[in-house]
């Protein structure tokens, strides 16, 4: 597996930061339409002190739908090696437009909003060591706590969509089953325990329309949460709060990577990851979603040592996302290891020079300004095609990079015309996405 052909944006930023500090990150050139957003997310995590947030390990390993399911009223069932998760939409008593009351099912929660709400609820429970979670004085106050300062109203506004997802989330019956530790001498093969997320099956408002200011976790779930909470960084959650797939990847990696003990790491296929996350997309499209999201995830979790190949992912031992120092072999460790610690720590002392391949040329640099035909040679090995190689790996859907560049050279009528490298990179990036989309549809 050619695991090192692709380096996510967050790892590129971290390398620049180690070598040249914040200024080097500001000059780092990456091929991404949201390069400024990624850079800002990385620097925010580096500048701000980590703020602890928490999620139950079962909810890190298994997640909600990213989009509205075809049948939103069917229960969601997820399974992992150790956990099983069932989310059952239960009907609640509501006032209908005609003034009558009826039992109405809202359906299952989906998208980014319920993920952020879950992290908030469980973080508050762990921080305050209480299963009674205070939401806020009113809805707007709570939204500010969740990081949504600018709410839009109306049927399609963010406030309406958030209220709908919260109603779905709190009205569902949540069940988590896990292998319990058997007593000494007993067979634990059928030893399971079960816990509901809350005792309540109610939405965010009472019958008189007032805001529900507090929610109570079930005692069994709360007790297990305290034992199996996974630390996250709230600063990172703020950057991911609009991206459900990125949130899933972040929480999954936060749970799995610190538990990887083998220096060789653990291998995971894209199909296995899709099953973990409960993503129903076709394999090719799911892989594209992962590759689009990992730049943002590594920007807020640069210590995540995860390597991407054509058919599989390799999870390597990594610190928790709360760790402030940039640590890991994927970040080209600097400095000597501490005696007896077995760990190497990156030296944060900025160097006077920054590697040229990590730093964007100045605006007048001849390399970008000089126009020339698309370069020849194998994209896999030619040093002059390193930037194109990275684009093919990231945006080519896992297909052979030399096949992609051959199709690009064949399909581009003006392949021999002189263009700046920046223009060629942009054209090739769009071509890779179109190539992957077409192949996935074959």
N, C-alpha and C positions, 0 to 999 in steps of 0.2 A: 504494500500500500504506500503510495507516494504521499505521505502525510504532511510533509513540510513544504509542498508546493504552494499552499495557500496560507497566508498569514492574515488573520482578521484585523480590522482597523484598530481595535483596542490594544492588540499586541504591538502593532506598529507605533502607536502613540506611546506605549510604555517604554519601548526601546529608545525612542527619541527623548523621552523624559529622563531616563537614566543617564543618557549620554550628554544631554544639553539643557535639561530643565524645562520650565514652562515655555520659554521662547522657542525652543526646538520643536515642541509640540505645535505651536502656532504656525510653524513653517512646514510642518509635515504634509506632504502631498499624498492623498489617497484617492482612489477612483471610486467615488460614491456620490450619488446625487444629493445626499444629506450630510456631506462631509463636515460642514460647520456645526450641525446638530450633534454629530458623533464627537467632534472635538470638544464642544461645550460640555457634553455629558461626562467625558473623561476628566476634564479639568475640574468640574464641579465635585466629582468624587475625590479627586486628589486634594482639592482646596478645603473641603468641608470635613469636619470631624465625623466619623461614622456614627449614624444614629441607629440603634438596634431595633429591628422589626423581626417578627417571628411568623412561621407558618408550620402547621402540623406536617410531619414527614410524609404521611400518606397523601396529603394534598399537594406536596411537592412532587411526588412520584406519579401522581395521576391528576388529571385536570378536567376542567369544564370544557364544553364545546367552544370553539373560537367564533363560530357563526351560528345563526339560528338553525336548529336541526329541522329536517324535513317534517318530522312529527315531534313537535316541541312538548307534547303532553305525555310522551313515553319516558319511563325512568331512565336515567343514565347509569350504566353499570361499568365500572372500571376494575381491572385486576392487575396486581403486581405479584412479584415473587412472595411477598409477605402480606400485603394488604388487599382488601377488597373494598371498593367504595360504591355505594348505591345512593343516588339522589332521586328521590321520588316526588314529583310535583303533586302536592295535596290541595284539594279545594278548600277555599276559605269563604266565610260568610261575608258578602258584600252587598252594598246598596246598588241596585240597578238604576239606569236612567229614568225608569217609570215609577221609581219610588219603592218598588218591591225589593225584598231581600232574597238572595239565592246563594247557593254554594257555587263558587267560580274557581276554576283552576287557572292560574297564571301561566303555567308552563315552566320549563326548566330555565335556569339562568345561562347566559352565554356572553361572550365578548370580554372586554377588559374590565368594565365596571365591577362586576361581581368578584373578580379576582382581587381587585384593590380593596374592596369592602372586606373580604375574608381576611386579608393580611392585616387590615386595621383592627378588626374584631379580635383576632387571636393575639396580635401584638399587645393590645391593651390588657387582655387577660393575663398574659405572661408578665408584662411590666409591673402591673399593680397587684399581681398574685390574687386575683379575684375573678370569679366567674360572672360577676355582674359588670357588664361593659357599658359605660356611659357614652352615648353617641354625641350629644351636643344640645345646646339650648333650642335650636331649631334646625331645619333642613339646611339652610344656607351655611350655618355655622359648621355643621358636620362636613359639608362639601369642602369647605376651606381646609378642614383638618385632613381630608383625603387628598388635598393638592389641587382641587378643581376650583380655582378662584373666580374664573370667568364663566358663569352659567348663562346659557341662553334658554329662553322659555318658549312656550308654544308646543304644538303637538310633536314637532320634530326636533325640539330643542334638547340640549344636553340634560337639563333638569328633568324633563319628562322621561327621557330614556334611562337616566340613572334611577329615578323612582320606580320605573317598571322593573328594572333588573334587581333592585333591592327587594321589591315585593316578591319577585320570583325566588330570590335567594332565601328569604326568611320564611316563605310559605312552604318551602320544600321540606320533606322529611329526609334528613341526612343520616346515613348509617355507615359506619366504618367497622369492618371486621378485621381482626389481625390475629396472627399466631401468638398465643400467650405462652409464657414460660411454664412448662409442666413441673409439677412437684417432683421431688426426688423419687425415682423408682417408678414414676407413672409414664404411660405412653402419651406423648404430646401431639401425636399425629392428627388428632381431631380436637385439639384444645383451641377453641376460638372464643374471642370475646367480642361483644358488640356495644357500640355507643352511638347515640344520636347527638348531633351537633347542639341542638337546643331542645328544650321541653316545649317551646312555643311554636305554634303553626299560625303565625299572624304576620301581616305586612307591616309597613313602616308607619301606618296611621291607624288610630282608633276609629270607632264608628262615628265619632263627632268631628273627625277630620284633623284632630291634633296630632302633632308629631310624636312618634314613639321615641323617647329619649334614652331608653335603656333596654338592653337585651341580656338575657341570662343564658349562659351555656349550660348544658346538662352536666351534672356533677361527674359522671363517669368519663365523658369526653374531656372535660376540663382537667381532670386528674391525669389522664393519659397525655394531654397536650403538654403539661408541665414536664413530663418525662421525655417527650419526643418532639420538642419544638426545634425547628431548624433556624439558626440565626441568619437574617438577611440585613441589608443596609437600606434604610428608608430613603437615603439620598438617591440610591439607584432606582428604587421603586418609583420615585417621582419622575425620573426620566423615562420609565417604561410604561407609565400608567395608561397610555393610549394604545399599546401594542400587546394584544393577548398572546401571540406566539412568542414574542420576546419575553414577556413575563413568565410563560411556561418554561422556556429554556433557562432563564435565570434561576428560577426556583428549583428546577430539576438539577442543574449543575451545582447549585449551592448545597443541595442535599447529597448528591452522589460523589462529587470530586473529593471533598475532604475525607471520604470513607474509602477511597481507593488506596490500597496499601502496596500493591505490587509495583516495583519500579518500571515494569514493562507496561503497566496500565491495563485497562479493560476495554475490550472491543464491543462495539454496539453498531448494529446495522441501522439504516434509516427506517426500515420497516419496524424494527424493535422500538426505536424511539417514538415513532408515530403511534404505536400501540400503547406505550407508556403514557403519552400525552392525550390519548383518546382522539387523535386527529383522523378524520375519515377521508381526507384528501387522497387522490391517487398518488402513488409513491413519488413520481417525478415532480409533481406540484408541491408535495410536502417537502421534498429536499430543497426545492427552490425557496420555499418559505423559510426554511431553516437558514439557508445561506444568506437570505436577505436580512434575517434578524440577528445573526451572530455578530455582525459588526457592532451593533448597538449594545448587545449583551456583553461583549468583551470590553467595550468602552467603559462600562460601569463595573465590570468584574474582570480587570486585566489579568489578575492572578489565575483565572480559569485556564488551566493548561489542557486544552481540548484540541485535537488535531482532526482535520477533515480529509478523507480520502474519497475516491470515486464511489465506493460501495459501502464504506463503513466509517464510523467515527471512533477515535481512540480517546478514552478518558484517562487522564494522567493524574497522579497525586497532586493536590492543590490545596492552598490554605482556604479557610472560610472567607466569604466575601467581606467580612468585617475587618480583615487584616489590612493594615494601612501600607505596609512595606510591599514593594514589588518584588516578589519572590518566585523563582521557578526557572527550570532549564530552558523553557520556551522564551524566556526574556534575557537569555545570554548573561547568566549570573556574573556579577562583578564582585571582587573581593574574596577573601578567604573565609572558609566556614569556621564557625565557633568551635572551639575544642570540646569534643564530646557531645555536641548537640546533634550532629548528623544533618544539620540544615545549613544552607548557604543563604546569605542575606544580601540583597542588592545594595550597592553603595549609592547613596543619594547625592553624593558630592558631584555637582555638575562638572563635566569635563570642558576643556577649552575648545575642543573640536567636536563636531557632530558628523557622523557618517554621511557622505554625500548621497548614498542611495536611500537614506531615510528622510532627507530634507528636500523640500521643494526648491527648485532653482528660483533665483530672483526673476522678476517679471521680464527683464531684458535679456535673460540668459539665452545664449545662442542655440542650446540644445532644443529648447522649445520653440524659439523664434524661427530657426532655420527650417525651411520647407524641403521635403524630400519624398520620393516614392515610398510606398509601404515596404519595410525591410524584408529581405529574403532570409532563408535559413530555417532550421527547425525551431519551432517555438518552444519545444521542450528543453533544448540545451543551450540555445544561443543567449549569451549574456545581454546582448542588445535588445532582446525580446522579453526581458524579465517582467516588465510592466504588463505586456500583453499576455504573458503566461499566467499572471495572477488574475487578470480579468477572466480568462478562459476557465480557470479553476473555479472562480467564484460564481460566475454568471452562466457558465456553459452547461449547467444541469448534470454535471458528472460525465459528460461525453468526452471522448478522446480529443485532447487539445489540438493535436496535429490535424485531425479530421476537420475540426472547426475552422482552423486557420486556412486549410486548403479550400474549404467551401467559401470562406470570406474572399480569398484571392480570386477564386473562379467567379464569384457572383458580383464583385465590385467592378463596374465598368471602368472607373477611373483609378484602378489600382496602381497604375504607373504615373499618375499625376503627382506633382509635388504638393504635399500638405505638411502642416506642422505636426509634431508628435502629439500634441494635445488634441488636434482634430482627429488623427488616426485612432487615438485611444477612445475618444467618444464614439466614433463610428463603429469600432470593433466591439465596444461594450454593448451597444444596442443590437448589433448583429448576434452576439452570443446569446442574449436573452431571446431573440426571435428564433434562433436555431434550436435552443432547448425547448421552447414552447412548441415548435413544429414537430420535433422528434417525439415529444411526450404525447402529442396528439395522434401519432402514426399508429 
